[in-house]
């Protein structure tokens, strides 16, 4: 079909009336997550009830696993029908092999804070050493 004969006079584009031209955007690969961002996503999955606590078993040290085991049954970040998301996550490195991070977690209109500490082991793997949610005091683990 020759569009030159069917196109109204003065019209220069090649699209048909009523169609939306496709927008070509370059696909840029997502940069890899930094350790604190990766852990924020994993901790959120456990604390919202999307994953079981033992999913973090090899990624925790010290009391962090016990803290997660205490918090997870209540799914403190999984309230309501909306899925929580990590809104922002930032970390600082107070010493070599240590990252102290905080994340804001949004569930609909509600925003909660989550803080955690990562420590790098001799095998160069990062592991979570402590977790705290929005100022709530965690019960002492015995």
C-alpha positions in Angstrom: 0.0 0.0 0.0 1.4 3.3 -1.0 1.0 5.7 1.9 1.8 8.7 -0.2 -1.6 8.4 -1.9 -3.6 7.7 1.3 -2.0 10.3 3.5 -3.9 13.6 3.8 -2.3 16.6 2.1 0.3 18.3 4.3 0.9 15.3 6.5 4.5 14.2 6.5 4.8 11.4 9.1 4.5 7.8 8.0 2.3 6.5 10.9 -1.4 5.7 10.4 -4.0 7.8 12.2 -4.8 6.4 15.6 -1.5 4.7 16.1 1.1 5.6 18.6 4.7 5.4 17.4 6.9 3.1 19.5 9.5 4.8 21.6 12.9 3.3 21.3 14.9 3.7 24.6 18.3 2.2 25.0 18.4 -0.6 27.5 21.0 0.1 30.1 22.0 -2.8 32.3 21.3 -2.2 36.0 24.4 -1.7 38.0 25.2 -4.5 40.5 23.9 -4.0 44.0 26.3 -3.0 46.7 26.5 -5.3 49.7 24.3 -3.2 51.9 21.7 -2.8 49.2 21.7 -6.6 48.6 21.3 -7.3 52.3 18.5 -4.7 52.6 16.5 -6.6 50.0 17.1 -10.0 51.7 16.3 -8.7 55.2 13.1 -7.1 53.8 12.1 -10.5 52.3 12.5 -12.2 55.6 10.9 -9.5 57.8 7.9 -9.1 55.5 7.2 -12.9 55.5 8.1 -13.4 51.9 11.0 -15.7 52.8 11.7 -18.0 55.8 14.3 -17.0 58.4 16.5 -19.9 57.5 17.0 -18.3 54.1 19.5 -16.0 55.9 21.3 -18.7 57.8 24.6 -18.5 55.9 24.4 -14.8 55.7 24.3 -13.9 59.4 26.8 -14.1 62.3 26.5 -13.6 66.0 23.1 -12.6 67.3 21.7 -11.4 64.0 20.1 -14.7 63.2 18.5 -14.8 66.6 17.3 -11.3 66.1 15.7 -12.2 62.8 14.2 -15.4 64.4 12.5 -13.2 67.1 11.2 -10.6 64.6 10.2 -12.6 61.6 7.1 -14.5 63.0 5.3 -11.2 63.4 6.2 -10.1 59.9 6.8 -6.5 61.1 7.4 -5.1 57.6 4.6 -7.1 55.9 1.5 -5.3 57.1 -1.4 -4.6 54.8 -2.0 -6.0 51.4 0.7 -4.0 49.6 4.2 -5.5 49.1 6.9 -3.5 50.9 9.8 -2.1 49.0 13.2 -0.6 49.8 12.8 3.1 49.1 16.4 4.0 49.9 19.4 2.3 51.3 22.7 4.0 52.4 25.7 2.7 54.2 28.8 4.0 55.9 32.1 2.2 56.5 33.3 3.1 60.0 36.2 0.6 59.8 37.7 -1.7 57.2 35.5 -4.7 56.7 32.5 -3.1 58.4 29.4 -1.4 56.9 26.7 0.2 59.0 23.6 0.7 56.8 20.1 2.0 57.1 17.1 1.6 54.8 13.7 3.2 54.5 11.0 0.6 53.8 7.7 1.7 52.2 4.5 -0.2 52.4 1.9 1.9 50.7 1.8 5.2 52.7 3.7 3.8 55.7 7.5 4.2 55.9 9.6 2.3 58.4 13.3 2.4 59.2 15.6 -0.6 59.2 19.3 -0.5 60.4 21.8 -3.3 60.1 25.5 -4.0 60.4 27.6 -6.0 58.0 30.9 -7.5 58.7 33.3 -9.0 56.1 34.8 -12.3 57.1 38.3 -13.7 56.3 36.7 -15.4 53.2 35.7 -11.8 52.0 32.0 -12.6 52.3 29.7 -10.1 53.9 27.5 -11.2 56.7 24.8 -9.5 58.7 25.9 -9.0 62.4 22.9 -7.0 63.8 19.4 -5.8 62.8 17.2 -3.1 64.2 13.8 -1.9 63.1 12.6 1.7 63.5 13.8 2.2 67.1 12.0 -0.9 68.4 14.1 -2.5 71.1 14.7 -6.1 70.4 14.4 -8.5 73.4 17.7 -9.8 74.7 18.7 -13.1 73.3 19.6 -15.7 76.0 
